[in-house]
Amino acid sequence: MEAADLLNDAGFSVLEAGNAEGALRYLERHPEVQLLFTDVQMPGACDGFALAREVARRWPHIAIVVVSGAARPAPGELPDKARFFSKPYNPTLVLGTVQELLAA
């Protein structure tokens, strides 16, 4: 929720999904989405690393930010263009990265 508040306060429209499957269903219906911001740990069979890989494969135009307070990605675990932040993260740095990704 902290990330959603950060992005909302910066003027972005934010949708929160309860799990990876819900996020994928939403993306299937809404091609206008430009950014996936996900935590590694989430309910369901798919974690944030797997979600990031699937989104990059199916929607290569979507920018991806992954965060976690418990896990770090192994080499090759995230798509090349994805960015990772450990929690607690610096909100200013994360917001700047989001803006940079969306401008690219």
C-alpha positions as a Markdown table, in Angstrom:
| # | Residue | x | y | z |
|---|---|---|---|---|
| 1 | Met | 0.0 | 0.0 | 0.0 |
| 2 | Glu | 2.9 | 2.3 | 0.6 |
| 3 | Ala | 3.9 | 2.1 | -3.1 |
| 4 | Ala | 0.3 | 2.6 | -4.2 |
| 5 | Asp | 0.2 | 5.8 | -2.1 |
| 6 | Leu | 3.5 | 7.0 | -3.4 |
| 7 | Leu | 2.5 | 6.6 | -7.0 |
| 8 | Asn | -1.0 | 8.0 | -6.4 |
| 9 | Asp | 0.4 | 11.0 | -4.7 |
| 10 | Ala | 2.8 | 11.5 | -7.8 |
| 11 | Gly | -0.3 | 11.6 | -10.1 |
| 12 | Phe | -0.3 | 8.1 | -11.4 |
| 13 | Ser | -3.5 | 6.0 | -11.7 |
| 14 | Val | -2.9 | 2.9 | -9.7 |
| 15 | Leu | -4.7 | -0.5 | -9.7 |
| 16 | Glu | -4.0 | -2.9 | -6.9 |
| 17 | Ala | -4.3 | -6.6 | -7.6 |
| 18 | Gly | -4.5 | -9.2 | -4.8 |
| 19 | Asn | -2.2 | -11.7 | -6.6 |
| 20 | Ala | -0.3 | -12.3 | -9.8 |
| 21 | Glu | -3.2 | -14.0 | -11.5 |
| 22 | Gly | -5.4 | -11.0 | -10.9 |
| 23 | Ala | -2.7 | -8.7 | -12.2 |
| 24 | Leu | -2.4 | -10.8 | -15.4 |
| 25 | Arg | -6.1 | -10.8 | -15.9 |
| 26 | Tyr | -6.2 | -7.1 | -15.6 |
| 27 | Leu | -3.3 | -6.6 | -18.1 |
| 28 | Glu | -5.1 | -8.8 | -20.6 |
| 29 | Arg | -8.0 | -6.4 | -20.6 |
| 30 | His | -6.1 | -3.2 | -20.3 |
| 31 | Pro | -3.3 | -2.7 | -22.9 |
| 32 | Glu | -2.8 | 0.9 | -21.9 |
| 33 | Val | -1.0 | -0.1 | -18.7 |
| 34 | Gln | 2.6 | 1.2 | -18.7 |
| 35 | Leu | 4.1 | 0.0 | -15.4 |
| 36 | Leu | 4.0 | -3.1 | -13.2 |
| 37 | Phe | 5.1 | -2.5 | -9.6 |
| 38 | Thr | 5.1 | -5.7 | -7.6 |
| 39 | Asp | 6.4 | -7.2 | -4.4 |
| 40 | Val | 8.1 | -10.5 | -4.6 |
| 41 | Gln | 6.0 | -12.0 | -1.9 |
| 42 | Met | 2.3 | -12.2 | -2.7 |
| 43 | Pro | -0.6 | -14.7 | -2.3 |
| 44 | Gly | -1.0 | -17.4 | -4.8 |
| 45 | Ala | 1.2 | -19.7 | -6.8 |
| 46 | Cys | 3.2 | -17.0 | -8.6 |
| 47 | Asp | 5.7 | -14.7 | -6.9 |
| 48 | Gly | 6.8 | -11.3 | -8.0 |
| 49 | Phe | 9.8 | -12.6 | -9.9 |
| 50 | Ala | 7.7 | -15.0 | -12.0 |
| 51 | Leu | 5.1 | -12.2 | -12.5 |
| 52 | Ala | 7.8 | -9.9 | -13.8 |
| 53 | Arg | 9.1 | -12.5 | -16.2 |
| 54 | Glu | 5.6 | -13.3 | -17.5 |
| 55 | Val | 4.7 | -9.6 | -18.0 |
| 56 | Ala | 8.0 | -8.9 | -19.8 |
| 57 | Arg | 7.4 | -11.9 | -22.1 |
| 58 | Arg | 3.7 | -11.0 | -22.9 |
| 59 | Trp | 3.9 | -7.2 | -22.8 |
| 60 | Pro | 7.5 | -6.1 | -23.5 |
| 61 | His | 6.4 | -2.4 | -23.5 |
| 62 | Ile | 5.4 | -2.5 | -19.8 |
| 63 | Ala | 8.1 | -1.1 | -17.4 |
| 64 | Ile | 8.7 | -3.3 | -14.3 |
| 65 | Val | 9.7 | -2.5 | -10.7 |
| 66 | Val | 10.0 | -5.3 | -8.2 |
| 67 | Val | 10.5 | -4.8 | -4.5 |
| 68 | Ser | 11.2 | -7.1 | -1.5 |
| 69 | Gly | 12.1 | -6.9 | 2.1 |
| 70 | Ala | 13.0 | -10.6 | 2.2 |
| 71 | Ala | 14.4 | -11.8 | -1.2 |
| 72 | Arg | 16.9 | -10.6 | -3.7 |
| 73 | Pro | 16.9 | -11.7 | -7.3 |
| 74 | Ala | 19.5 | -14.2 | -8.4 |
| 75 | Pro | 21.3 | -13.4 | -11.6 |
| 76 | Gly | 18.9 | -13.8 | -14.6 |
| 77 | Glu | 15.9 | -14.0 | -12.3 |
| 78 | Leu | 14.4 | -10.7 | -13.5 |
| 79 | Pro | 13.9 | -9.4 | -17.0 |
| 80 | Asp | 16.8 | -7.2 | -18.3 |
| 81 | Lys | 14.8 | -4.0 | -18.1 |
| 82 | Ala | 13.2 | -4.6 | -14.7 |
| 83 | Arg | 14.5 | -2.7 | -11.7 |
| 84 | Phe | 14.7 | -4.1 | -8.2 |
| 85 | Phe | 14.6 | -2.3 | -4.8 |
| 86 | Ser | 15.1 | -3.8 | -1.4 |
| 87 | Lys | 12.8 | -2.7 | 1.4 |
| 88 | Pro | 12.8 | -0.3 | 3.0 |
| 89 | Tyr | 13.4 | 1.7 | -0.1 |
| 90 | Asn | 14.0 | 5.4 | -0.7 |
| 91 | Pro | 10.6 | 6.7 | -2.1 |
| 92 | Thr | 12.3 | 9.5 | -3.9 |
| 93 | Leu | 14.7 | 7.1 | -5.6 |
| 94 | Val | 11.9 | 4.7 | -6.5 |
| 95 | Leu | 9.7 | 7.5 | -7.9 |
| 96 | Gly | 12.6 | 8.8 | -10.0 |
| 97 | Thr | 13.2 | 5.3 | -11.4 |
| 98 | Val | 9.6 | 4.9 | -12.3 |
| 99 | Gln | 9.6 | 8.3 | -14.1 |
| 100 | Glu | 12.8 | 7.3 | -15.9 |
| 101 | Leu | 11.4 | 4.0 | -17.0 |
| 102 | Leu | 8.2 | 5.5 | -18.3 |
| 103 | Ala | 10.1 | 8.2 | -20.2 |
| 104 | Ala | 12.2 | 5.7 | -22.0 |
